[in-house]
């Protein structure tokens, strides 16, 4: 089975949804609150689709599959502690392996 196909990580398959927007984050009230807590520009929301019904008793499998999924790794953005720049999970994982 090829990487990224359903079944290789417990049957879970995720897909990145870059076109998904979150209008609630750009309302004046939300922007004001984010600015108040110094989070404006330091928070990102990303969407990923999932091909199965979520089952709470498999939550640990779900989380592990999400962070190992080949569609998540190159797309999930993280804020770097050292540089303050947005990097992808794949970049962060690659750096950790080099250390």
Helices and strands as residue ranges (DSSP letters): E 14-16, G 23-26, H 28-36, E 48-50, G 56-58, H 59-68, H 70-73, E 77-79, E 86-88, H 89-98
